[in-house]
């Protein structure tokens, strides 16, 4: 099998033929990524600095605890693998991994692993949504943002799974390479990165837009807890509650009297 051709941005001709679509493409895939990332970073820092006590997921674990446990575990396992797969798959240059695996083989691995992780995440998300929307007590403790972010994640997951048949139809890995070039171009400030997305099937485009929208909403929802990790406990010296004999004696005497 011949090696895939690394995509290059489309020429200006592709943009001039469809001016409205071209401007929309330029905004959503050339400008919006930077807006979303800026809000994600700055907004998260501001929230952590000004509202540290809201930096949590919130809990209703006393209600339907078993369903919460299964849904949470499945969802978090699935979403962790999906995040790492997207992060490594999109941001690793082809020039690095081409010595280990071909682009076509990498795409097939991504499709299989992504589908499995997506289905696991989907099962967990269904359990969480059923619990939140169909249990009256849980529903009363849920905020609008809690419900909205679950629905958005559900739609995003469906869009991701919907790209699988389209990816299978492009066995030459050309679409995967274009998506990778777009994602890497964001961080290298490559001009006209939006042109990589021109002509891609709609599930890819909507999936990318909604993904960036989630980054935009991130600092204002419970998703911020994803950035928290209890690493400080590894170096914390710990503490021990000690009560002096004098204090214990005084409490005993007071109780006796």
C-alpha positions in Angstrom: 0.0 0.0 0.0 1.4 3.4 -0.9 2.1 5.9 1.8 -0.6 8.5 2.4 0.0 12.0 1.2 0.3 14.5 4.1 -2.4 17.0 3.5 -1.8 20.7 2.8 -4.2 23.5 3.3 -6.6 24.1 0.4 -5.9 27.0 -1.9 -7.9 30.3 -1.8 -10.0 29.1 -4.7 -11.8 26.6 -2.4 -12.8 29.5 -0.2 -13.8 32.0 -2.9 -16.4 29.6 -4.5 -18.6 29.5 -1.4 -18.1 32.8 0.5 -20.7 32.3 3.2 -19.5 28.8 4.0 -15.9 29.9 3.7 -16.4 32.6 6.3 -18.2 30.2 8.6 -15.4 27.7 8.1 -12.8 30.3 8.8 -14.5 31.4 12.0 -15.3 28.0 13.5 -12.1 26.3 12.6 -9.6 29.2 12.4 -10.8 31.6 15.1 -13.1 29.8 17.5 -10.4 27.4 18.7 -8.4 30.2 20.1 -11.5 31.8 21.7 -12.4 28.5 23.3 -8.9 27.8 24.6 -8.5 31.3 25.9 -11.8 31.1 27.9 -10.9 27.6 29.1 -7.5 28.6 30.5 -8.3 32.1 31.8 -11.7 31.2 33.1 -10.5 28.1 34.9 -7.7 30.2 36.6 -10.1 32.9 37.7 -12.7 30.4 39.0 -10.0 28.5 41.0 -8.7 31.8 42.4 -12.0 33.4 43.3 -14.3 30.5 43.9 -12.2 27.6 45.1 -15.0 26.1 47.1 -17.0 25.6 43.9 -14.2 23.6 42.3 -15.8 20.3 42.7 -18.2 17.9 41.0 -21.0 18.1 43.5 -22.5 15.0 44.9 -25.8 13.3 45.3 -24.3 9.9 46.1 -26.8 9.2 48.9 -29.5 8.9 46.3 -29.5 5.7 44.1 -25.8 5.2 45.1 -25.4 1.9 43.2 -26.5 3.3 39.9 -24.3 6.4 40.4 -21.3 4.1 41.1 -21.7 2.1 37.9 -22.5 5.0 35.8 -19.7 7.1 37.1 -17.1 4.4 36.8 -18.1 3.5 33.2 -18.3 7.1 32.1 -15.0 8.2 33.6 -13.1 5.1 32.3 -14.5 5.7 28.8 -14.0 9.4 28.8 -10.4 9.1 30.1 -9.5 6.7 27.2 -11.3 8.9 24.7 -9.4 12.0 25.9 -6.0 10.4 25.9 -6.7 8.9 22.5 -7.7 12.2 21.0 -4.8 14.0 22.7 -2.1 11.6 21.6 -3.7 10.7 18.2 -4.3 14.3 17.1 -1.2 16.0 18.5 1.5 13.4 17.7 3.1 14.4 14.4 3.1 11.9 11.6 6.8 12.3 11.2 7.3 10.8 14.7 5.0 7.7 14.6 5.5 6.8 10.9 8.6 4.8 11.9 6.5 2.7 14.3 3.1 2.4 12.6 1.6 3.4 9.3 -1.1 6.0 9.2 -3.6 3.5 7.9 -2.9 1.1 10.8 -3.0 4.0 13.3 -6.4 5.0 12.0 -7.7 1.4 12.4 -6.4 1.2 16.0 -8.0 4.5 16.7 -11.4 3.4 15.3 -11.4 0.1 17.2 -10.2 1.6 20.5 -12.3 4.7 20.2 -15.4 2.6 19.5 -14.9 0.4 22.5 -14.2 3.4 24.8 -17.1 5.3 23.3 -19.5 2.5 24.0 -18.3 2.2 27.6 -18.7 5.9 28.1 -22.1 5.8 26.4 -23.3 3.1 28.8 -22.1 5.1 31.8 -23.6 8.3 30.5 -27.0 6.6 30.0 -27.0 5.4 33.6 -26.1 8.9 34.9 -28.7 10.6 32.7 -31.4 8.1 33.7 -30.6 8.6 37.3 -30.6 12.4 37.1 -33.6 12.9 34.9 -36.0 10.1 36.1 -35.4 10.2 39.8 -37.4 13.0 41.3 -35.1 13.5 44.3 -31.9 13.6 42.2 -33.6 15.9 39.7 -34.5 18.4 42.5 -30.8 18.6 43.5 -29.6 19.2 40.0 -28.9 22.6 38.5 -29.6 23.7 35.0 -25.9 23.6 34.1 -25.6 20.0 35.5 -28.4 18.8 33.2 -27.2 20.8 30.2 -23.7 19.5 30.3 -24.9 15.9 30.5 -27.0 16.5 27.4 -24.2 18.2 25.6 -21.8 15.4 26.4 -24.4 12.9 25.2 -24.7 14.6 21.9 -21.0 14.9 21.5 -20.5 11.2 22.2 -23.2 10.3 19.6 -21.4 12.5 17.1 -18.1 10.9 17.8 -19.6 7.4 17.3 -21.3 8.7 14.1 -17.8 9.5 12.6 -16.8 5.8 12.8 -18.5 4.7 9.5 -17.2 7.8 7.7 -13.6 6.9 8.9 -14.0 3.4 7.7 -14.9 4.7 4.3 -11.6 6.6 4.2 -9.2 3.8 4.7 -6.3 5.8 3.2 -6.2 7.8 6.5 -6.4 11.1 4.6 -9.1 12.5 6.9 -7.3 11.5 10.0 -4.1 13.3 8.8 -6.1 16.4 7.9 -7.7 16.5 11.4 -4.3 16.0 13.0 -2.7 18.7 10.9 -5.6 21.0 11.9 -5.2 20.3 15.7 -1.4 20.6 15.6 -1.7 23.8 13.5 -3.7 25.4 16.3 -0.8 25.2 18.7 1.9 26.1 16.1 -0.2 29.1 15.0 -0.2 27.9 11.5 -2.1 30.3 9.2 -5.2 29.1 7.3 -5.6 26.0 9.4 -9.3 26.2 8.8 -8.7 25.0 5.2 -7.8 21.6 6.5 -11.5 21.1 7.4 -12.9 22.2 4.1 -14.9 19.4 2.5 -14.9 17.0 5.5 -18.2 15.2 6.2 -20.6 17.0 8.6 -20.2 14.7 11.6 -16.5 15.6 11.8 -17.3 19.3 11.6 -20.1 19.4 14.1 -18.1 17.1 16.5 -15.2 19.6 16.4 -17.4 22.6 16.9 -19.3 21.1 19.8 -16.0 19.9 21.3 -14.6 23.5 21.3 -17.9 24.7 22.7 -17.4 22.3 25.7 -14.0 23.9 26.2 -15.8 27.3 26.2 -18.3 26.1 28.9 -15.7 24.2 30.9 -14.9 26.9 33.5 -18.5 27.6 34.3 -19.6 24.0 35.0 -18.8 21.1 37.3 -16.4 19.8 34.6 -13.6 21.8 36.3 -13.2 18.9 38.8 -11.4 17.1 35.9 -8.4 19.3 36.5 -8.2 18.4 40.1 -6.1 15.6 41.4 -5.2 14.7 45.0 -1.5 14.9 44.3 -0.8 17.1 47.3 -1.6 14.1 49.6 1.6 12.4 48.4 3.9 15.0 50.1 1.6 16.2 52.9 3.1 15.3 56.2 -0.3 14.4 57.6 -1.9 15.1 60.9 -2.9 13.4 64.1 -5.6 14.5 66.5 -4.0 14.6 70.0 -5.9 15.5 73.2 -3.9 16.4 76.2 -4.4 14.6 79.5 -5.4 17.9 81.2 -8.0 18.6 78.6 -9.3 15.0 78.8 -9.5 15.2 82.6 -11.4 18.4 82.5 -13.9 17.1 80.0 -14.4 14.0 82.2 -14.9 16.0 85.3 -17.4 18.3 83.6 -19.3 15.3 82.3 -19.2 13.6 85.8 -20.6 16.7 87.5 
